[in-house]
Amino acid sequence: MSTHNPQAQFIHLLRLGWDLRTLGVGTALVLPAIGRPVLEVMSGGETRARITAVRRGREWVFTWRPWWSRCWRRGDSVCAEADNAADIIVAEVIA
């Protein structure tokens, strides 16, 4: 699998969106004609975060900070395969 695989990104984001829905969190999956798919997390009628799925090494991770803030802010990502990824994102993004 390549480092930029829109189909794999879509699948991970779709699964995360479903997991967040079961926790009562509204989401919207954005599939631009050009660019990466993004999952928007809603709270109180507004978009609280834009989550992307990126490949780091051999694993996929969800991240919710802009690329330029990742240089100095660590801990703003979670493994996409983690069973509690949705719980972590709710705690970090909505809380």
Secondary structure, DSSP 8 states (H G I E B T S, - for coil): --S--HHHHHHHHHHHHHHHHHTT-EEEEE--SSS--EEEEEETTEEEEEEEEEEETTEEEEE-S-GGGGGT--S-EEETT-TTHHHHHIIIII-
